[in-house]
Structure formats: structure tokens, C-alpha cells
Amino acid sequence: MTGHHTVNTTYEPFSLEPAYIDANRAFVQQGGLQGRARLLDLACGTGTVSELVLECAPDAHLNGLDLDPQQVELSIERFRRLGYEVFRGTQLSDERRNGKPVLNFAVGNAAELPFESQLFDAVTMANAIHLVSDRERLLTEVARVLKPGGVFGFNSTFYAGAMPEGSQRVYLDWIQMAGDYIRKKSEEKVARGEAPITRVRGAGKGAFKNKWYGVEEWKDALGHAGFVTRDVNEREVLLDARSLALIGAYGGFAEVLLSGYPVVEASEALQESADPALQRNGCTSVPRNTLEIWATRA
């Protein structure tokens, strides 16, 4: 192991993968978003799902919200390249420019929505709900900002049933091999007289710290928040070495799988260990199930 491998820790590279786009497009198309005028995309990331949402409702005004300022900037850049007028902030817009609705993106917390009640016709939250620790508060907030009859859709690969039978070994090997990668790199640094790579214990966060809900648990939680579950689907996605490496390189994901390590080191380790983990198990891809739920606000 020599040098420092190039690693892009943003979500953007993985969000551009065909398998990711196809799975999220299929999820969004189940939402019945056509004709809905005002949309909110939570944890909007780089704007991939926001764009898919607007494919279904091209005349809608969309607000995007994400905790990460870097992701918000990537969303803004994305839609400006697509010819949209885009503003930073949580204001609502009814204007159209260049034949397209004006969009607004802002940094914000999905569990503390900076919007008045009953504003939106639909809310989406793709690939992120498992990171929220207070799910009751999140669902209550989503119900609050939705108009009666509005819809809420989310998907997640961190739920009870996410790993198809036989796939667990690949994921366990991937994490173990990434840990070995970091340890070897740390030893090389020490041999060169540099400081070792240290891990801060007890720094677990996100999807592994939160309970993985099953389908019935999500339906119960939605019911308590005032929703009627309309559609439930489980979709299998195949991750090849490239896709696995790109999701591993994403800093938010690396913080979950290798919590406590410096993010760049964890991202690099997961990126470099993806293909070896598949090879160890004699496969070229590994399946992962995604839970998709759409619900209507009563």
C-alpha cells in the first residue's frame, strides 16, 4: 500500500450510477405526483431524486432541504445547469422563469422543518430516513407541513429485511477488509515516523445506531403520525464493484460503517475494499433490498 488513493467523499458519484437512478426513478413513479403543485424533497443530497420528482411533476415548485451545505450547493449547481432559476433559502415561490418553475434549496433539519403548516402537496425523503434518530418527530413534522390528502414517500436500504439471504457474508467481509486496510495504512504511517490513524470509540452514528424498522413498524409509526399507508414495495438492487466502491466512498456512509475513524480514511478503505470483498466471495455483485413506502396524510 503506497500513497493516498483518490476518494470523492460526496454523495454525487454514487447518485449518478445507473442502478441508483433506475431504482429511485421507479420509487418516485409510484408516488402519483402528477399534477401536484408544491413539493418538498427532504435530505435532497445532490438533487438526483429532486430531478426525478420533477420528471413526474414538471410544473411543480420544489423546495429541497439537506443538513449538508455541500450537498445543497451541488443541488443548486445541478438545477442551474438544467436551466432552472434556483434560490438559496426556505422561501416558497410561485414564479416561473425560462418556462420552468423557480426552485429553492436550503440547509435544514428534516425533524425541525422551517415551514408553516399545510403548505405542500407531497413530501419525499429518499435514502435517508434511517439516519433520523427521532422518527416520531420527523413523521409528525412531515404530516404538519402536508395538506390533507398530501402524500409522503420514502425509501431505505437500512430496514429489517434489507440484506437478502446469503449476502450478509459479503457485507461483513467488506467491513472487516476495510478495517484491515486502515490498520495496514496506519502501520505504514508509523513506520515512516508519522502519527497513526486513531479511532474514537463510542462515536457510532446514523443507520447502525438506530433500530432498523420492519414494514409493520413503519406502518404503525406512520399511522400514529396521521398517515394512511397506501403502497409498500421491496425492490432488490444489484451492487457491482464500482457501485459498492462509490457508496463506500461517500463520507456519510463511511461514518456509519467505520464509525470513529477519520472520514477520509474510512471512505478510502471502503472504496478500496469493495472489489476484494466481492472477489473473496466469488461474486461480481451483491444484492441489497430497498423498502419503498408511500402514505397519504389523513
C-alpha positions as CSV (number, residue, x, y, z in Angstrom):
1,M,0.0,0.0,0.0
2,T,1.6,3.2,-1.1
3,G,0.5,6.8,-1.3
4,H,-3.0,8.2,-0.8
5,H,-5.8,7.0,-3.1
6,T,-8.1,9.5,-4.7
7,V,-11.5,9.4,-2.9
8,N,-14.5,11.6,-3.5
9,T,-16.4,11.7,-0.2
10,T,-19.5,13.4,-1.6
11,Y,-22.7,11.5,-2.5
12,E,-22.6,12.8,-6.1
13,P,-20.6,9.9,-7.7
14,F,-22.9,7.2,-6.4
15,S,-26.0,9.3,-7.1
16,L,-25.1,9.2,-10.8
17,E,-24.9,5.4,-11.0
18,P,-27.5,3.9,-13.4
19,A,-28.6,1.4,-10.8
20,Y,-29.2,4.1,-8.3
21,I,-31.1,6.3,-10.7
22,D,-33.2,3.5,-12.0
23,A,-34.2,2.3,-8.6
24,N,-35.1,5.8,-7.4
25,R,-37.0,6.6,-10.6
26,A,-39.1,3.5,-10.1
27,F,-39.8,4.6,-6.5
28,V,-40.8,8.1,-7.4
29,Q,-43.1,6.9,-10.2
30,Q,-45.2,5.1,-7.6
31,G,-46.0,8.3,-5.8
32,G,-48.7,9.7,-8.0
33,L,-47.1,13.1,-8.1
34,Q,-48.5,14.2,-11.4
35,G,-50.4,17.4,-11.1
36,R,-49.2,18.2,-7.5
37,A,-48.2,21.8,-7.4
38,R,-45.8,22.2,-4.4
39,L,-43.3,19.6,-3.4
40,L,-40.7,19.2,-0.6
41,D,-37.7,16.9,-1.0
42,L,-36.0,16.2,2.3
43,A,-32.4,15.0,2.5
44,C,-32.2,16.2,-1.1
45,G,-28.5,15.5,-1.3
46,T,-27.1,16.3,-4.8
47,G,-30.6,16.7,-6.3
48,T,-30.8,13.4,-8.1
49,V,-34.1,12.4,-6.6
50,S,-35.4,16.0,-6.8
51,E,-34.8,15.8,-10.6
52,L,-36.7,12.5,-10.8
53,V,-39.6,14.1,-8.8
54,L,-39.8,16.9,-11.3
55,E,-39.8,14.4,-14.1
56,C,-43.2,13.3,-12.7
57,A,-44.4,16.8,-11.9
58,P,-42.7,19.2,-14.3
59,D,-44.8,22.2,-13.4
60,A,-44.4,21.9,-9.6
61,H,-42.5,24.3,-7.4
62,L,-40.0,22.3,-5.4
63,N,-38.2,23.1,-2.1
64,G,-35.1,21.0,-1.2
65,L,-33.7,20.6,2.3
66,D,-30.5,18.9,3.4
67,L,-28.3,19.0,6.5
68,D,-25.1,19.2,4.5
69,P,-24.3,22.6,2.9
70,Q,-22.0,20.9,0.4
71,Q,-24.9,18.7,-0.9
72,V,-27.2,21.8,-1.1
73,E,-24.7,23.6,-3.2
74,L,-24.4,20.6,-5.5
75,S,-28.2,20.6,-5.9
76,I,-28.2,24.2,-6.8
77,E,-25.5,23.8,-9.4
78,R,-27.3,20.8,-10.8
79,F,-30.5,22.6,-11.4
80,R,-28.9,25.8,-12.7
81,R,-27.2,23.6,-15.3
82,L,-30.6,22.3,-16.2
83,G,-31.9,25.8,-16.9
84,Y,-33.8,26.4,-13.6
85,E,-33.8,29.6,-11.6
86,V,-32.7,28.5,-8.2
87,F,-32.5,30.4,-4.9
88,R,-31.0,29.5,-1.5
89,G,-33.4,29.6,1.4
90,T,-36.7,28.3,2.6
91,Q,-38.9,30.8,0.9
92,L,-41.7,29.5,-1.3
93,S,-42.0,30.5,-4.9
94,D,-44.9,30.7,-7.4
95,E,-42.9,32.2,-10.2
96,R,-41.7,30.7,-13.4
97,R,-38.5,31.6,-15.3
98,N,-37.4,30.3,-18.7
99,G,-40.6,28.3,-18.9
100,K,-39.7,26.4,-15.7
101,P,-40.8,26.7,-12.0
102,V,-38.5,28.6,-9.7
103,L,-36.8,26.2,-7.2
104,N,-35.5,26.8,-3.6
105,F,-32.8,24.8,-1.8
106,A,-31.7,25.3,1.8
107,V,-29.7,23.8,4.7
108,G,-32.1,22.4,7.3
109,N,-33.2,19.6,9.6
110,A,-36.0,17.3,8.5
111,A,-37.1,16.8,12.0
112,E,-37.4,20.6,12.6
113,L,-39.0,21.8,9.3
114,P,-38.8,25.6,8.8
115,F,-42.1,25.8,7.1
116,E,-45.7,26.7,8.1
117,S,-48.3,24.0,8.3
118,Q,-50.2,22.6,5.3
119,L,-48.1,24.0,2.6
120,F,-47.0,21.0,0.5
121,D,-48.9,18.6,-1.8
122,A,-46.1,16.0,-1.5
123,V,-43.0,15.3,0.6
124,T,-40.2,12.8,-0.4
125,M,-37.3,11.6,1.5
126,A,-35.0,9.2,-0.4
127,N,-32.3,7.0,1.1
128,A,-32.0,8.9,4.4
129,I,-34.9,8.2,6.8
130,H,-32.9,5.6,8.6
131,L,-30.4,8.3,9.7
132,V,-33.0,10.1,11.7
133,S,-33.0,9.2,15.4
134,D,-36.3,10.7,16.3
135,R,-38.6,9.2,13.7
136,E,-41.8,10.1,15.6
137,R,-40.9,13.8,15.5
138,L,-39.9,13.5,11.8
139,L,-43.2,11.9,10.8
140,T,-45.1,14.4,12.8
141,E,-43.3,17.3,11.1
142,V,-43.9,15.9,7.7
143,A,-47.6,15.4,8.5
144,R,-47.8,19.0,9.7
145,V,-46.4,20.6,6.6
146,L,-48.5,18.4,4.2
147,K,-52.0,19.4,3.1
148,P,-54.8,16.9,3.9
149,G,-54.6,14.3,1.2
150,G,-51.0,15.1,0.5
151,V,-48.6,12.2,0.1
152,F,-45.3,11.2,1.7
153,G,-42.9,8.8,0.2
154,F,-39.6,7.4,1.4
155,N,-37.2,4.5,0.7
156,S,-34.4,2.9,2.7
157,T,-31.8,0.2,2.4
158,F,-31.5,0.1,6.2
159,Y,-34.5,-1.8,7.4
160,A,-35.4,-5.3,8.7
161,G,-35.1,-7.3,5.5
162,A,-32.5,-5.2,3.7
163,M,-30.0,-8.0,3.2
164,P,-31.1,-10.9,1.0
165,E,-30.3,-14.4,2.3
166,G,-26.6,-15.2,1.6
167,S,-25.5,-11.6,1.1
168,Q,-24.5,-10.9,4.7
169,R,-21.1,-12.5,4.3
170,V,-20.1,-10.1,1.6
171,Y,-21.0,-7.1,3.7
172,L,-19.3,-8.4,6.8
173,D,-16.1,-9.2,4.7
174,W,-16.2,-5.7,3.2
175,I,-16.2,-4.1,6.6
176,Q,-13.6,-6.4,8.0
177,M,-11.3,-5.9,5.0
178,A,-11.8,-2.1,5.2
179,G,-10.7,-2.3,8.8
180,D,-7.6,-4.3,7.9
181,Y,-6.9,-1.7,5.2
182,I,-6.9,1.1,7.7
183,R,-4.7,-0.8,10.2
184,K,-2.1,-1.6,7.5
185,K,-2.1,2.0,6.4
186,S,-1.7,3.1,10.0
187,E,1.3,0.8,10.5
188,E,2.9,2.2,7.3
189,K,2.5,5.7,8.6
190,V,4.1,4.8,11.9
191,A,7.0,3.1,10.1
192,R,7.6,6.4,8.3
193,G,7.6,8.3,11.6
194,E,4.1,9.7,11.2
195,A,1.2,9.6,13.6
196,P,-1.0,6.5,13.5
197,I,-4.7,6.5,12.3
198,T,-6.7,6.5,15.5
199,R,-10.3,5.5,16.1
200,V,-12.6,7.3,18.6
201,R,-14.7,4.7,20.3
202,G,-18.3,5.4,21.0
203,A,-18.7,7.7,18.0
204,G,-21.3,5.5,16.3
205,K,-24.0,7.4,14.4
206,G,-26.7,7.1,11.9
207,A,-28.2,4.0,10.5
208,F,-26.3,1.5,12.7
209,K,-27.1,3.4,15.8
210,N,-30.9,3.5,15.1
211,K,-33.1,0.5,15.1
212,W,-33.9,-1.0,11.7
213,Y,-37.7,-0.9,11.4
214,G,-39.6,-3.6,9.6
215,V,-42.6,-3.0,7.3
216,E,-45.2,-3.3,10.1
217,E,-43.2,-1.0,12.4
218,W,-43.1,1.7,9.7
219,K,-46.8,1.3,9.0
220,D,-47.6,1.7,12.7
221,A,-45.3,4.8,13.0
222,L,-47.0,6.4,10.0
223,G,-50.4,5.6,11.4
224,H,-49.6,7.3,14.8
225,A,-48.5,10.4,12.9
226,G,-51.8,10.6,11.0
227,F,-50.9,8.8,7.7
228,V,-52.7,6.0,5.9
229,T,-50.1,3.7,4.2
230,R,-51.0,3.4,0.6
231,D,-48.2,1.4,-1.1
232,V,-45.4,-0.8,0.2
233,N,-42.8,-2.3,-2.1
234,E,-39.4,-4.1,-1.6
235,R,-37.0,-3.7,-4.5
236,E,-33.8,-5.7,-5.0
237,V,-30.8,-3.7,-6.4
238,L,-27.6,-5.4,-7.5
239,L,-24.4,-3.5,-6.5
240,D,-21.3,-4.3,-8.6
241,A,-17.8,-3.4,-7.5
242,R,-18.0,0.1,-8.9
243,S,-21.3,0.9,-7.2
244,L,-20.2,-0.6,-3.9
245,A,-16.9,1.4,-4.0
246,L,-18.8,4.6,-4.7
247,I,-21.3,4.2,-1.9
248,G,-18.4,3.2,0.4
249,A,-16.5,6.4,-0.5
250,Y,-19.4,8.6,0.5
251,G,-18.4,10.2,3.7
252,G,-21.9,9.9,5.3
253,F,-21.9,6.2,4.7
254,A,-18.3,5.7,5.7
255,E,-19.1,7.4,9.1
256,V,-21.7,4.7,9.7
257,L,-19.8,1.6,8.6
258,L,-16.5,2.6,10.1
259,S,-17.6,5.0,12.8
260,G,-14.9,6.7,14.8
261,Y,-12.2,6.7,12.1
262,P,-11.3,9.9,10.2
263,V,-13.9,10.2,7.4
264,V,-11.4,10.3,4.5
265,E,-9.5,7.3,5.8
266,A,-12.8,5.3,6.3
267,S,-14.0,6.3,2.8
268,E,-10.8,5.3,1.2
269,A,-10.7,2.0,3.0
270,L,-14.3,1.1,1.9
271,Q,-13.7,2.2,-1.6
272,E,-10.5,0.1,-2.0
273,S,-12.0,-2.9,-0.2
274,A,-15.2,-3.2,-2.3
275,D,-13.9,-5.3,-5.2
276,P,-11.7,-7.5,-3.0
277,A,-14.7,-8.3,-0.8
278,L,-16.7,-9.4,-3.8
279,Q,-13.8,-11.5,-5.1
280,R,-13.3,-13.2,-1.8
281,N,-16.9,-14.4,-2.0
282,G,-16.6,-15.4,-5.7
283,C,-19.1,-12.9,-7.0
284,T,-19.2,-9.8,-9.2
285,S,-22.2,-8.1,-7.4
286,V,-24.1,-8.2,-4.2
287,P,-27.9,-7.7,-3.8
288,R,-29.5,-5.2,-1.5
289,N,-33.2,-4.7,-0.8
290,T,-34.8,-1.3,-0.7
291,L,-38.0,-0.6,1.2
292,E,-40.3,1.8,-0.5
293,I,-43.4,3.3,1.2
294,W,-46.0,5.8,0.1
295,A,-48.6,7.1,2.5
296,T,-51.4,9.7,2.5
297,R,-52.0,12.3,5.1
298,A,-55.5,11.8,6.5
